[in-house]
Amino acid sequence: MEFILCLCVGLAILGSGLCRRVVGDRILLRDIEALTFYENTFTRSLQGDHRPQLECFGMTCIRFQPKTVRCVNKGFDGDRVQWDCEATMTDEYEFGSLIVSCEGYEWTGDPYVVVGSCLLKYRLTFTPSHEVVTTTTHGTDDFSFFLFGVFVFILFCMLVFTNVILPLRREK
């Protein structure tokens, strides 16, 4: 009797695990033609680890983050899918590094992924035309720093003159 009870409980537990994974919930990663990621939208997860679809890294994220990013599968190199991603951004920014990451269906690194589990980790960089403007600004900052240094040097000389040289002259 105990054996039958244990068998029933074991089958119920095993069955619930099997039922949660439906064939329609998985797709071969390299077969995905395109992915669209949205701001304030979370990934699907069989593990319960729902994460934002868009994750920006770097200081430029403070100033700007795209609301939608579309990535197109440009091919499989035998190891990884090559993605080309685009978003509506001002001409100030461009994508630096891009990493499309998806939850493996059975294990980490499984070529089959959970449908809706992909996210995009990215870094924004300034475009070359914006970097020139930034460099020009730094040139102005360098001149200001030079003027400040001259001011401090003159102040130092005045202090030395009034506290060291003048008292020596008065003693003579």
Backbone as a ProteinNet text record, in pm:
[ID]
protein_1_A
[PRIMARY]
MEFILCLCVGLAILGSGLCRRVVGDRILLRDIEALTFYENTFTRSLQGDHRPQLECFGMTCIRFQPKTVRCVNKGFDGDRVQWDCEATMTDEYEFGSLIVSCEGYEWTGDPYVVVGSCLLKYRLTFTPSHEVVTTTTHGTDDFSFFLFGVFVFILFCMLVFTNVILPLRREK
[TERTIARY]
82.2	0	87.3	192.8	282.8	353.3	387.6	454.6	365.8	238.8	144.9	128.3	120	108.1	232.3	349.7	475.2	482.6	439.8	440.2	346.8	228.8	131.7	185.1	243.3	299.4	415.8	502.1	615.8	571	472.3	420.5	354	286.1	221.5	326.5	434.6	542	611.4	644.7	709.3	618.5	491.4	393.9	379.1	379.5	365.3	486	605.5	725.4	721.3	668	660.1	554.3	447.1	336.5	371.1	461.6	490.4	571.5	636.9	716.5	643.3	589.3	514	602.5	593.4	679.9	669.3	552.6	535.1	606.8	660.2	729.5	877.1	925.2	1068.3	1089.8	1207.6	1245.1	1397.1	1444.9	1589	1637.9	1732.6	1778.1	1818.7	1892.5	1940.2	1827.8	1707.5	1592.3	1512.8	1543.1	1472.2	1520.7	1429.9	1467.2	1489	1406	1418.1	1360.2	1410.7	1361.4	1334.9	1226.3	1198.3	1191.5	1271.4	1279.2	1214.2	1141.4	1068.6	1110.3	1115.9	1141	1025.3	1053.7	953.5	874.2	934.7	872.3	968.1	913	995.7	993.6	1100.8	1114.2	1025.1	997.2	933.1	1042.6	1007.5	1106.5	1039	1095.5	1047.8	1108.6	1219	1287.6	1234.6	1148.6	1094.8	1184.1	1286.5	1380.9	1343.3	1234.7	1188.9	1276.2	1332.5	1423.3	1376.1	1418.3	1382.3	1438.7	1361.9	1408.5	1526.9	1535.3	1645.3	1726.2	1856.7	1947	2062.8	2068.4	2171.5	2282.1	2407.8	2523.4	2609.3	2659.9	2747.9	2685.2	2769.3	2725.6	2626.8	2632.2	2539.1	2395.2	2375.7	2239.9	2165.3	2239.7	2176.9	2109.9	2172.2	2122.1	2015.9	2028.8	1936.4	1930.5	1809.9	1789.4	1678.1	1698.3	1592.8	1472.3	1354.8	1232.1	1208	1254.4	1237.3	1363.9	1406.2	1522.5	1482.4	1513.3	1486.2	1618.2	1631.6	1753.2	1717.9	1798.4	1776.8	1890.4	1853.6	1949.5	2022.8	2154.4	2236.8	2310.8	2287.8	2351.8	2408.9	2446.8	2502.7	2644.6	2741.4	2881.9	2930.6	2836.9	2873.1	2880.8	2893.1	2899.7	2789.1	2768.9	2671.9	2594.3	2476.4	2397.2	2453.7	2467.4	2515.1	2393.5	2381	2264.8	2303.8	2214.6	2229.1	2110.7	2137.8	2030.5	2020.1	1895.4	1868.3	1763.9	1774.7	1678.1	1668.6	1560.2	1546.3	1621.1	1730.6	1813.2	1856.3	1893.5	1950.3	2086.4	2140.7	2270.2	2386.3	2356.4	2458.4	2509	2420.3	2449.5	2451.8	2524.3	2521.9	2546.5	2511.3	2534.6	2683.6	2731.9	2868	2861	2867	2856.1	2710	2678.9	2543.4	2551.5	2468.8	2462.1	2315.3	2274	2140.7	2154	2074	2082	1942.5	1933.3	1804.5	1818	1708.4	1707.3	1703.5	1799.6	1799.8	1678.1	1620.6	1497.4	1517.7	1618.5	1645.1	1762	1863.8	1983.5	2046.2	2137.5	2210.8	2292.8	2279.7	2352.1	2275.5	2153.6	2069.2	2043.5	2061.8	2034.6	1886.9	1800.6	1658.9	1639.2	1564.9	1542.4	1393.3	1361.7	1223.3	1173.2	1058.9	999.8	970.2	1014.7	990.7	1091.7	1197.1	1293.3	1414.8	1424.2	1544.9	1546.5	1666.9	1687	1809.5	1819.9	1933	2008.8	2137.1	2227.2	2308.7	2312.8	2382.3	2451.4	2544.2	2615.4	2602.2	2570	2563.9	2694.4	2740.9	2860.2	2824.3	2906.1	2886.2	2937.1	2868.1	2912.9	3038.4	3119.8	3242.7	3217.3	3108.4	3081.8	3056	2996.2	2972.5	3100.1	3188.7	3315.8	3400.6	3395.2	3471.5	3423.2	3291.3	3235.3	3281.2	3280.3	3325.1	3471.8	3556.3	3698.8	3719.2	3642.8	3652.6	3617.7	3516.2	3477.3	3590.9	3656.2	3767.6	3882.8	3902.8	4006.4	3980.7	3856.4	3819.3	3844.8	3810.7	3834.3	3983.9	4067.2	4211.2	4264.3	4214.1	4256.3	4213.9	4093.3	4045.4	4134.5	4173.6	4261.3	4396.8	4448.5	4574.6	4564.3	4455.4	4436.3	4427.2	4360	4350.6	4490.1	4572.3	4708.3	4791.6	4778.4	4849.9	4805.2	4675.2	4621.8	4679.1	4682.8	4735.7	4884.9	4959.9	5102	5124.4	5049.1	5062.1	5026.8	4921.8	4881.6	4992.2	5052.9	5162.9	5280.9	5316.1	5426.8	5397.9	5274.9	5238.9	5251.5	5207.9	5218.8	5365.2	5448.8	5591.5	5651.9	5618.8	5673.2	5632.3	5502.9	5456.7	5499.5	5514.3	5546.2	5693.7	5772.9	5913.5	6004.7	5987.5	6080	6062.1	5939.3	5918	5969.2	5942.2	5997.3	6150.4	6215.6	6363.1	6414.3	6348.1	6389.5	6371.3	6269.5	6243.2	6349.5	6405.2	6508.4	6637.8	6666.1	6790.4	6785.8
-119.2	0	126.6	126	241.5	259.8	148.6	155.1	224.6	189.4	248.4	397.7	436.5	577.1	654.5	598.9	664.9	675.9	571.8	573.3	681.3	692.9	795.2	935.8	957.9	1089.1	1120.7	1022.5	1042.2	1075.2	1004.2	1032.3	1169.2	1209.4	1341.1	1452	1433.5	1533.8	1535.8	1420.7	1411.5	1465.6	1431.3	1477.3	1627.9	1688.9	1835.1	1902.3	1842.6	1897.2	1882.1	1770.2	1747.6	1835.3	1859.2	1936.2	2083.7	2132.8	2276.3	2309.8	2214.1	2238.4	2184.1	2273.2	2238	2266.9	2183.6	2197.8	2337.8	2401.9	2536.1	2643.8	2608.9	2705.9	2716.7	2639.7	2642.7	2664.6	2719.6	2742.8	2734.8	2685.8	2681	2824.6	2867.8	3007.2	3052.6	2970.3	3013.4	3022	2968.4	2978	3107.4	3181.3	3307.2	3409.5	3463.4	3560	3699.9	3740.7	3875.4	3876.7	3968.6	3990.3	4138.9	4171.8	4311.4	4320.9	4411.8	4431.3	4564.8	4566.7	4686.8	4731.5	4862.2	4921.7	4885.2	4863.2	4832.8	4705.4	4610.3	4481.1	4372.8	4269.7	4165.5	4037.3	3959.8	3833.8	3727	3624.6	3503.6	3416.5	3332.6	3244	3122.5	3006.6	2884.9	2872.1	2943.4	2937.4	3043.2	3131.2	3237.4	3359.8	3368	3480.3	3579.3	3652.9	3750.1	3874.5	3913.8	4029.8	4127.6	4254.5	4351.6	4307	4327.6	4289.7	4373.4	4497.9	4587.7	4622.5	4595.1	4628.6	4711	4837.4	4928.7	4939.3	4939.9	4952.7	5069.7	5144.6	5256.8	5389.5	5492.3	5625.5	5690.9	5654.9	5716.3	5674.9	5565.4	5519.4	5620.1	5700.6	5801.6	5907.6	5937	6042.7	5994.5	5868.7	5821.2	5668.8	5615.9	5474.2	5460.3	5378.3	5361	5288.2	5318.6	5256.3	5120.1	5104.2	4978.9	4950.5	4824.7	4783.1	4658.6	4658.6	4542.8	4482.4	4352.6	4280.6	4174.8	4169.6	4075.5	3973.2	3847.2	3738.1	3748.2	3770.3	3781.9	3653.8	3548.4	3421.2	3357.1	3232.6	3152.4	3114.2	3145.5	3118.9	2981.7	2897.1	2766.1	2764.7	2882	2894.2	2986	3098.4	3198.9	3256.9	3306.6	3380.6	3522.2	3575.1	3712.3	3802.7	3901.9	3989.9	4129.3	4192	4331.6	4406	4501.1	4567.7	4714	4761.7	4901.5	4957.7	5087.9	5158.6	5302.6	5367.4	5508.4	5588	5653.5	5731.6	5859.6	5958.5	6080	6044.3	6133.3	6105.9	6113.8	6143.6	6148.9	6010.5	5909.5	5777.1	5669.5	5562.2	5440.1	5324.5	5202.9	5087.4	5057.1	5029.4	4981.3	4830.4	4768.8	4622.5	4581.6	4465.7	4409.9	4262.6	4219.8	4079	4038.8	3947.8	3889.8	3763.8	3755.4	3642.9	3584	3450.5	3382.4	3268	3233.7	3122.3	2990.2	2902.9	2770.3	2692.4	2613.6	2542.8	2434.9	2352.2	2245	2277.4	2345.5	2377.1	2503.8	2563	2679.8	2639.1	2714.2	2681.7	2590.2	2549.7	2467	2543.7	2480.9	2551.9	2588.8	2517.2	2553.7	2649	2757.2	2857.7	2871	2923.9	2950.4	3068.2	3050.3	3157.5	3277.3	3395.8	3517.7	3543	3459.3	3473	3559.2	3604	3675.9	3818.9	3866.1	4004.5	4058.1	4189.3	4255.1	4337.2	4303.3	4384.3	4466.7	4597.6	4682.2	4797.9	4856.1	4976.1	5078.2	5200.9	5308.7	5385.6	5425.2	5508.8	5634	5736.2	5857.1	5834.3	5891.5	5881.7	5966.6	5938.6	6016.2	6167.2	6208.8	6352.7	6415.5	6340.8	6393.7	6395.3	6299.1	6294.8	6418.3	6470.2	6589.9	6708.1	6721.1	6829	6814.6	6692.7	6667.9	6705	6671.9	6704.6	6854.8	6927.9	7073.7	7130.6	7075.7	7121	7097	6979.4	6950.9	7049.3	7094	7192	7321.1	7364.2	7482.2	7457.7	7338.1	7304.1	7306	7259.3	7259.8	7403	7495.7	7634.7	7694.8	7663.8	7712.4	7659	7533.3	7473.6	7544.4	7579	7650.7	7787.8	7861.1	7992	7980.7	7877.6	7856.1	7830.8	7752.3	7725.7	7852.3	7940	8068	8151.9	8155.7	8232.8	8180.5	8049.3	7990.2	8022.3	8017.2	8048.5	8194	8286.7	8429.3	8449.7	8384.5	8395.4	8343.4	8230.9	8174	8271.8	8330.6	8426.8	8547.5	8596.1	8710.9	8675.2	8553.8	8511.6	8499.9	8443.1	8431.7	8570.7	8660.4	8795.4	8867.6	8861.4	8936.7	8872.6	8741.8	8675.6	8641.9	8639.9	8603	8718.7	8772.2	8871.9	9006.5	9055.4	9184.6	9185	9081.1	9083.9	9083.4	9017.1	9018.8	9157.7	9228.9	9365.1	9460.3	9443.4	9532.7	9517.7	9396.8	9372.4	9445.4	9471.5	9534	9677.1
0	0	0	84.3	88.2	-45.6	-108.9	-238	-342.2	-343.6	-440.1	-410.1	-282.5	-244.3	-288	-261.6	-303.4	-454.7	-525.3	-670.9	-724.3	-664.7	-707.6	-681.9	-563.6	-530.4	-623.9	-647.9	-738.2	-878.8	-930.3	-1064.2	-1071.3	-964.2	-961.8	-967.7	-890.8	-891.8	-1027.2	-1080.3	-1210.3	-1319.4	-1312.6	-1411.9	-1412.3	-1293.6	-1289.4	-1352.9	-1336.1	-1399.1	-1549.3	-1596.7	-1740	-1804	-1734.1	-1790.6	-1806.5	-1724.5	-1732.7	-1857.9	-1918.7	-2037.8	-2159.2	-2235.3	-2354.1	-2473.9	-2577.3	-2694.6	-2754	-2750.4	-2806.1	-2727.5	-2610.5	-2525.8	-2558.5	-2656.8	-2687.3	-2837.6	-2865.7	-3006	-3015.2	-3127.5	-3151.3	-3171.5	-3090.8	-3092.4	-3232.1	-3304.5	-3436	-3539.6	-3507.9	-3597.6	-3578.1	-3473.3	-3449	-3551.5	-3630.6	-3734.7	-3679.4	-3583.6	-3527.1	-3386.6	-3305.8	-3169.9	-3151.7	-3084.1	-3050.5	-2899.2	-2844.9	-2700.7	-2665.5	-2552.7	-2512.6	-2372.8	-2355.4	-2224.5	-2130.9	-2003.8	-1901.3	-1929	-2000.8	-2025.9	-1977	-1914.9	-1855.3	-1939	-1924.6	-1997.4	-1934.5	-2011.6	-1961.4	-1902.6	-1805.6	-1746.4	-1685.9	-1713.7	-1648.5	-1509.4	-1485.7	-1356.7	-1258.8	-1305.9	-1220.8	-1213.9	-1298.8	-1299	-1409.5	-1388.9	-1488.4	-1478.9	-1591.8	-1594.2	-1699.7	-1689.5	-1794.3	-1929.4	-2035.2	-2168.7	-2212.8	-2166.7	-2203.7	-2079.3	-2083.7	-1974	-2029.6	-1991.1	-2038.4	-1933.9	-1980.3	-1891.9	-1935.7	-1839.5	-1869.9	-1830.9	-1831.8	-1788.5	-1885.2	-2011.4	-2107.2	-2079.5	-2008.1	-1975.8	-1889.2	-1815.6	-1731.4	-1819.2	-1932.3	-2021.2	-2118.7	-2166.8	-2269.9	-2272.6	-2296.6	-2321	-2424.1	-2527.3	-2627.1	-2567.2	-2619.4	-2570.6	-2635.4	-2758.4	-2832.5	-2912.2	-2912.6	-2991.5	-3070	-3198.1	-3283.8	-3328.2	-3306.2	-3343.9	-3448.4	-3554.1	-3664.1	-3664.6	-3681.5	-3689	-3822.6	-3817.4	-3938.8	-3971.4	-3892.5	-3921.5	-3797.1	-3813.9	-3705.6	-3743.4	-3656.3	-3688.7	-3640.9	-3601.4	-3549.3	-3398	-3338.6	-3193.4	-3141	-3210.2	-3164.2	-3280.8	-3246.5	-3344	-3350.6	-3470.1	-3490.1	-3504.6	-3418.9	-3417.9	-3465.3	-3540.4	-3581.3	-3521.7	-3432.4	-3358.5	-3397	-3401.8	-3435.3	-3339.9	-3316.7	-3233	-3281.2	-3246.8	-3277.9	-3170.7	-3214	-3122.2	-3191.8	-3114.6	-3173.4	-3232.2	-3313.1	-3376.3	-3277.5	-3151.6	-3047.5	-3008.6	-3018.2	-2963.5	-3070.4	-3036.3	-3115.8	-3019.8	-3063.5	-2978.6	-2973.3	-2852.9	-2834.6	-2836.9	-2721.1	-2714.4	-2702.9	-2760.1	-2758	-2720.3	-2626.2	-2591.3	-2582.2	-2671.2	-2663.1	-2579	-2473.8	-2382.1	-2363.3	-2372.3	-2357.7	-2257.9	-2192.4	-2097	-2172.7	-2145.1	-2205.8	-2160.8	-2251.8	-2220.5	-2114.9	-2131.4	-2035.8	-1943.3	-1993.9	-1916.1	-1973.5	-1898.3	-1946.1	-2067.8	-2175.6	-2297.5	-2391.5	-2353.4	-2439.9	-2569.7	-2686.8	-2812.4	-2827.1	-2756.5	-2751.7	-2635.1	-2658	-2554.1	-2527.1	-2410.2	-2372.2	-2454.5	-2519.6	-2599.7	-2508	-2548.1	-2470.9	-2360.8	-2352.8	-2242.8	-2278	-2401.5	-2443.4	-2390.5	-2361	-2320.3	-2392	-2395.5	-2460.9	-2358.1	-2340.2	-2258.1	-2355.9	-2335	-2430.7	-2361.3	-2433.9	-2390.3	-2502.2	-2466.3	-2564.8	-2561.1	-2678.4	-2687.1	-2765.6	-2750.7	-2828.9	-2970.8	-3067.2	-3205.6	-3223.2	-3325.4	-3346.7	-3357.4	-3420.8	-3433.4	-3296.9	-3206.2	-3072	-2989.5	-3012.9	-2940.6	-2971	-3094.4	-3130.9	-3047.8	-3032.9	-2952.2	-2807.9	-2757.4	-2620.7	-2604.4	-2702.3	-2696.6	-2694.7	-2777	-2778.6	-2641.9	-2578.9	-2445.5	-2347.3	-2357.6	-2267.1	-2291.1	-2414.8	-2443.4	-2365.9	-2359.8	-2282.3	-2134.9	-2087.6	-1948	-1916.9	-2010.5	-1989.6	-1976.6	-2057.2	-2048.6	-1915.1	-1870.3	-1740.2	-1629	-1639.7	-1540.7	-1541	-1658.9	-1670.4	-1602.5	-1630.4	-1567.5	-1416	-1369.4	-1225.3	-1167.1	-1236.3	-1191.3	-1184.6	-1284.6	-1285.1	-1165.8	-1140	-1026.9	-895	-876	-752.9	-739.7	-849.4	-845.4	-803.3	-860.7	-824.9	-678.5	-631.7	-491.4	-399.7	-437.7	-360.4	-354.1	-468.5	-472.1	-382.4	-383.6	-298.6	-151	-114.6	25.1	68.1	-17.1	14.6	28.3	-62	-58	70.7	105.5	222.8	354.3	359.1	486	504.7	396.8	411	370	251.9	198.5	268.7	285.9	351.8	496.5	576.6	713.1	714.2	618.1	613.3	579.2	490.2	453.1	570.6	650.3	762.3	871.2	882.2	984.6	948.6	825.1	783.3	808.6
[MASK]
++++++++++++++++++++++++++++++++++++++++++++++++++++++++++++++++++++++++++++++++++++++++++++++++++++++++++++++++++++++++++++++++++++++++++++++++++++++++++++++++++++++++++++

